[in-house]
Amino acid sequence: MLTQERRAQVADVTDLNQLKCELNALQAVDVGDCIVEMPPEQRAIAFRLLNKDHAIAVFEYLPPEVQEELINSLQDTQVCQIIEAMQPDARAELFDELPAGIVKRLVQQLSPAERQATATILGYAEGTAGRAMTTEYVRLREGLTVGEALSKIRLADGDKETIYYAYVTDNNRKLVRVVSLRQLLFSLPEARIRDIASSRVIKAYTEMPQEEAAQLMKRYDLIALPVVDREDRLVGIITIDDVVDILEEEATADIQKLAGVSGGDEAALSPPQVTIRKRLPWLLGNIGLYIGAASAIAPFQKVISLVPVLAVIMPILSNTSGNVAIQALSVTVRGLGVGEVTPKDTLKILRKEILAGLGTALALGLALGILSLIWSSQQEWWVALVAAMVMGINVFIAATLGTLLPMGLKRVNLDPALISGPLLTTMLDAVGFLTFLTLVSLALHMVGNG
């Protein structure tokens, strides 16, 4: 992996012969990073210096905006060669990002076979296994011998994305068996494929969410997963490199949604306007939520003036219960995301969180009670008891909601990460402040200060 310093050095090379040597000696993914580092006006020049096969490989590693930039600056012949040679799934991903006019022009210039492969993938909904698959795979017939299968792979399947698995289908393309390259290499040439291939086939369906397909591959340690349609006909495979991208994409989306970033796909080096567009809606919405929380405090201004220590206690109450909620929420969303738990496990998780919440509530309530004793005057020591009690209640509620809300969303087939941390903590602030100040008001009336 190239360091940031090394990428900058390559990007700064001005001698074209030297730059050509430097770029063609690097791995495709590293060349992609170097080209991204270059000023826009130099990217097309650097890309033209690449050998043809290397350029095709590099193009797939470039971000969509740079790919579009190069398409607009390269000659049509060069663009056609690159798009034609791309893997169907990478091509479909590119077409998703390009303007419709450019996509239409590029599709018309594809060969019939590649046009059909791309149309097949684009025909499935985004986020499904069908959209994440490639149509480049090794397919065998049951009646072949091992020797015939190996010859077929050598002669016809050299350009497939992976050859580590071959998929055995019947005359209707229905997937019936799977055989690994290891099994083929260590079997006798005259052995029949039907006798050595496994009938225990792990497969995904085209409409299955891509994250579930990725979890299947992770669970069964697969480097490729066949994808079938509703009639069990083989239409493509998902490869391990696709799974890495899917898991990274889903994890990024969940983390950013939990933090209240709209869309869940903001990159660290996004332009300022993208950052504003992704974050501002949630921040403005959060102001609205906090207005609601502040409205819960407004009727108690007299109470706060009578017991000034409340202004010190309330931020601690708010921050602690919010942190407890985010911890429970993050663990639950992560468990759902990696397939560790399902909505059927709600009671088990809730029981665990309740027990942990009781212990946490007791410890944090005691801690806040002690602090309140230190900060309060002797006449206001009763505030410590109220603060400790409300802290315990709020922490218990926080742990419970952090578990139940994402589980509820998952049960109705919605994204659990839609329950963001800011939303949950603001809700808890309103509940906690209202409960705390109400109990303090009642206590003041009881001691005769209301």
Secondary structure, DSSP 8 states (H G I E B T S, - for coil): ---HHHHHHHHT---HHHHHHHHHHS-HHHHHHHHHHS-HHHHHHHHHTS-HHHHHHHHTTS-HHHHHHHHHHS-HHHHHHHHHHS-HHHHHHHHHHS-HHHHHHHHHTS-HHHHHHHHHHHTS-TTBHHHH-BS--EEEETT-BHHHHHHHHHHH-TTSS--SEEEEE-TT-BEEEEEEHHHHHTS-TTSBHHHHSBS----EETTSBHHHHHHHHHHTT-SEEEEE-TT-BEEEEEEHHHHHHHHHHHHHHHHHHHTT-GGG---TT--HHHHHHHHHHHHHHHHHHHHHHHHHHGGGHHHHHH-TTHHHHHHHHHHHHHHHHHHHHHHHHHHHHTTS--GGGHHHHHHHHHHHHHHHHHHHHHHHHHHHHHHS-GGGTHHHHHHHHHHHHHHHHHHHHHHHHHHHHHHTT--GGGS-HHHHHHHHHHHHHHHHHHHHHHHHHHHT--
